[in-house]
């Protein structure tokens, strides 16, 4: 089984390396960034059982921080991304420190409330650009060695970053620390009775998840060259929940599959609607491009009802 997973990993990696020669690199990089974002969220929900409604704050906050450092402070992309991750980790420590002592829906609502406070800060702060967003983020050179103006160079740097993030998450999950997180998810009172400081482990994984979400947000800001309020809005937190649930909660590949499905739908649902209109003769399908949220919502309902463990869960044994 391990041999099969290894060869499957190599096959997927080979496809990812060849992908920019057959598809638009910017589109592929956006999928990779959302995959890492969903994987960071899945570390919290799928392996610790904590449902956060405020992860957009870390994703967009790191993007704003990295973008400001690159455009206005002249910091290189490598240093700006690192500082953006540290900013997200610090923000995660602040929000997690306030929310982690609560459980269930109370924890979720606190994360949502604090994230919305951060959203209004971004809306009002002059440095963020307000409703106009933060424009003109330069790509520059990575540590003075790699020219990121070329899409291919940037793509492979993003691929390496996302791959490193996934490997780091995999290492966390398989470590003794990760086993304690699983124990907390399955039976928190039992973990407490064994002598573990549950709140400390929750706090640490919350910071790790926030930092990884910040890495995804900082890289996306570099890729797109701008940052908007959408990335810190509560709807972005809902989107990453959707990606994780559709792909498969508690699976390593689930966030990637979920982000691939949702991003493809957002960009291609108009073409799908036109195709359905042609073969069925129903003109209503032509308007699907304007109603992408309806389509993603229906897919979410279908996956929740038909595939309780997500699309990836279909092919994995129940643990």
C-alpha positions in Angstrom: 0.0 0.0 0.0 2.8 2.4 0.9 4.5 1.5 -2.5 1.3 2.4 -4.3 1.0 5.7 -2.5 4.6 6.5 -3.4 4.2 5.8 -7.1 0.9 7.7 -7.1 2.7 10.7 -5.5 5.4 10.6 -8.2 2.7 10.4 -10.9 0.9 13.4 -9.5 4.2 15.3 -9.2 5.1 14.5 -12.8 1.7 15.9 -14.0 2.1 19.0 -11.9 5.6 19.6 -13.4 4.3 19.2 -16.9 1.0 21.1 -16.3 2.1 24.7 -17.1 3.0 23.6 -20.7 -0.7 22.6 -21.3 -2.6 25.1 -19.1 -2.5 28.7 -18.0 0.2 28.9 -15.2 -1.6 31.7 -13.3 -4.7 29.5 -13.1 -2.7 26.5 -11.9 -0.9 28.6 -9.3 -4.3 29.8 -7.9 -5.4 26.2 -7.5 -2.1 25.4 -5.7 -2.5 28.3 -3.3 -6.1 27.3 -2.5 -5.0 23.7 -2.0 -2.4 24.7 0.6 -5.0 27.0 2.2 -7.5 24.1 2.4 -4.8 21.8 3.7 -4.0 24.2 6.5 -7.6 24.5 7.4 -8.0 20.7 7.3 -5.2 20.4 9.8 -7.4 22.2 12.3 -10.8 20.7 11.3 -9.9 17.2 10.0 -7.3 16.2 12.5 -8.1 18.3 15.6 -11.9 18.7 15.3 -11.9 22.5 15.5 -14.2 24.4 13.1 -12.9 27.9 12.5 -14.9 30.4 10.6 -12.1 33.0 10.6 -9.3 31.5 8.5 -9.8 34.1 5.9 -8.1 36.6 8.3 -4.8 34.6 8.1 -5.0 34.0 4.4 -5.8 37.6 3.4 -3.9 39.2 6.3 -0.6 37.6 5.2 -1.4 38.6 1.6 -1.8 42.3 2.7 1.3 42.1 4.8 3.5 40.6 2.1 2.1 42.9 -0.6 2.7 46.0 1.5 6.3 44.9 2.2 7.0 44.1 -1.4 5.4 47.2 -2.9 5.9 50.0 -0.4 8.9 48.8 1.7 11.0 47.3 -1.1 11.4 43.9 0.6 12.1 41.0 -1.7 9.4 38.3 -2.3 11.2 35.7 -0.2 11.5 37.9 2.8 8.1 39.4 2.4 6.4 35.9 2.3 8.3 34.8 5.4 7.3 38.0 7.2 3.7 37.5 6.0 3.7 34.0 7.5 5.0 35.3 10.8 2.2 38.0 10.7 -0.4 35.3 10.2 1.1 33.2 13.0 1.0 36.2 15.3 -2.6 36.9 14.3 -3.4 33.2 14.9 -1.9 33.4 18.4 -4.1 36.4 19.2 -7.3 34.9 17.8 -6.5 31.4 19.0 -5.6 32.6 22.5 -9.0 34.2 22.8 -11.1 31.5 21.2 -9.4 28.2 22.2 -10.9 28.0 25.7 -14.3 27.7 24.2 -15.7 24.6 22.4 -18.1 23.8 19.6 -20.2 26.6 18.1 -18.9 29.1 20.6 -15.3 28.6 19.4 -16.5 29.0 15.8 -18.5 32.1 16.5 -15.5 33.8 18.3 -13.2 33.1 15.4 -15.8 34.5 13.0 -16.3 37.6 15.1 -12.6 38.3 15.5 -11.9 37.7 11.8 -14.7 40.1 10.9 -13.1 42.7 13.1 -9.9 42.2 11.2 -11.9 42.6 7.9 -13.1 46.0 9.0 -9.6 47.0 10.0 -8.5 46.2 6.4 -11.5 48.1 5.1 -10.7 51.3 7.0 -6.8 51.2 7.0 -5.4 53.6 4.4 -2.4 51.3 3.7 -4.7 48.5 2.5 -6.4 50.5 -0.2 -9.9 49.9 1.3 -12.5 48.8 -1.3 -10.1 49.4 -4.1 -7.8 46.7 -2.8 -4.0 46.6 -2.8 -2.7 46.9 -6.3 0.6 46.7 -8.1 2.5 44.1 -6.1 5.8 43.5 -7.9 7.2 40.0 -8.4 10.8 40.9 -8.3 13.5 38.2 -7.8 13.6 35.4 -5.3 16.6 36.0 -3.0 18.2 37.8 -6.0 18.6 34.5 -7.8 15.4 33.6 -9.6 13.5 36.1 -11.8 9.8 35.7 -10.9 8.6 37.9 -13.8 8.6 34.7 -15.9 5.4 32.7 -15.2 7.2 29.4 -15.5 9.8 30.4 -12.9 7.1 31.6 -10.6 5.0 28.4 -11.1 7.8 26.1 -10.1 8.6 28.2 -7.1 5.0 28.1 -6.0 4.8 24.3 -6.7 7.9 23.8 -4.5 6.4 25.9 -1.7 3.0 24.1 -1.8 4.7 20.7 -1.9 6.9 21.7 1.1 3.7 22.8 2.9 2.0 19.5 2.2 5.0 17.5 3.3 5.2 19.5 6.5 1.5 18.9 7.2 2.0 15.2 6.5 4.9 15.1 9.0 2.8 16.8 11.6 0.0 14.3 11.2 2.3 11.3 11.5 4.3 12.7 14.4 3.4 12.0 18.1 2.1 15.6 18.2 -0.3 14.6 15.4 -1.5 11.5 17.2 -2.3 13.6 20.2 -4.4 15.9 18.0 -6.3 12.9 16.7 -6.9 11.8 20.2 -8.3 15.2 21.1 -10.6 15.0 18.1 -11.9 11.5 18.9 -12.2 11.8 22.7 -11.1 15.0 24.4 -12.1 14.0 27.9 -10.0 10.9 27.5 -7.0 12.9 26.3 -7.4 15.1 29.4 -7.5 12.1 31.7 -4.2 10.9 30.2 -2.6 14.1 31.4 -2.3 16.1 28.2 -2.8 19.8 28.3 -5.4 19.9 25.6 -5.7 23.7 25.4 -2.0 24.0 24.8 -2.1 21.5 21.9 -5.1 23.2 20.4 -3.3 26.5 20.7 -0.2 25.2 18.9 -2.1 23.6 16.1 -4.2 26.7 15.6 -1.0 28.8 15.2 0.5 26.2 12.8 -2.7 26.2 10.7 -2.8 30.0 10.7 0.8 30.2 9.6 0.3 27.7 6.7 -2.9 29.6 5.6 -0.8 32.8 5.7 1.8 31.1 3.5 -0.9 30.3 0.9 -2.2 33.9 1.1 1.2 35.5 0.8 2.1 33.4 -2.2 -1.3 34.1 -3.9 -0.7 37.9 -3.5 2.6 37.5 -5.3 1.1 35.4 -8.0 -1.9 37.7 -8.8 -0.1 41.0 -8.1 -3.0 42.4 -5.9 -4.9 41.8 -2.7 -8.6 42.5 -2.2 -11.0 42.5 0.7 -12.5 39.3 -0.6 -9.6 37.4 0.8 -10.3 38.6 4.4 -14.1 38.4 4.1 -16.1 35.7 5.9 -17.1 34.2 2.5 -13.5 33.2 2.0 -13.6 31.2 5.2 -16.8 29.6 4.0 -15.1 28.7 0.7 -12.2 26.9 2.3 -14.7 25.0 4.4 -16.5 24.0 1.2 -13.2 22.9 -0.4 -12.3 20.8 2.6 -15.7 19.1 2.9 -16.0 18.4 -0.8 -12.5 16.9 -1.1 -12.6 15.0 2.2 -12.1 16.0 5.8 -9.2 14.3 7.5 -7.5 13.2 4.3 -4.2 14.6 3.0 -5.3 14.7 -0.6 -8.9 15.9 0.1 -8.1 19.7 0.2 -6.2 19.5 -3.1 -9.1 17.7 -4.8 -11.7 20.0 -3.2 -9.8 23.2 -4.3 -9.4 21.8 -7.8 -13.1 21.1 -8.1 -14.3 24.4 -6.7 -11.8 26.6 -8.6 -12.5 24.8 -11.9 -16.2 25.3 -11.3 -15.8 29.0 -10.6 -13.9 29.5 -13.8 -15.6 27.0 -16.1 -19.2 26.9 -15.0 -20.2 29.3 -17.8 -18.8 27.0 -20.4 -20.5 24.0 -18.8 -23.8 26.0 -18.9 -23.4 26.8 -22.6 -22.7 23.2 -23.4 -25.8 22.0 -21.4 -27.9 24.7 -23.2 -26.8 23.4 -26.6 -27.5 19.7 -25.9 -30.8 20.3 -24.0 -32.2 23.3 -25.7 -32.9 24.9 -22.3 -31.7 28.6 -22.4 -31.6 28.8 -18.6 -28.3 27.0 -18.5 -26.7 29.9 -20.3 -27.1 31.9 -17.1 -25.2 29.4 -15.0 -22.0 31.5 -15.2 -23.8 34.2 -13.2 -25.0 31.7 -10.6 -21.8 29.9 -9.8 -22.7 29.9 -6.0 -25.8 27.9 -6.8 -23.8 25.3 -8.6 -21.2 25.0 -5.9 -23.9 24.9 -3.3 -25.7 22.0 -5.1 -22.4 20.1 -5.4 -21.8 20.7 -1.7 -25.2 19.3 -0.8 -24.7 16.3 -3.1 -21.3 15.5 -1.6 -22.5 15.8 2.0 -25.4 13.5 1.3 -23.8 11.0 -1.0 -20.1 11.1 0.1 -19.9 11.7 3.8 -16.1 11.5 3.7 -15.7 13.6 0.6 -14.6 12.7 -2.9 -11.3 11.3 -1.6 -13.0 9.4 1.1 -14.7 7.2 -1.6 -11.3 5.6 -2.3 -10.0 5.3 1.3 -11.0 2.9 4.0 -12.8 4.2 7.0 -10.3 4.6 9.9 
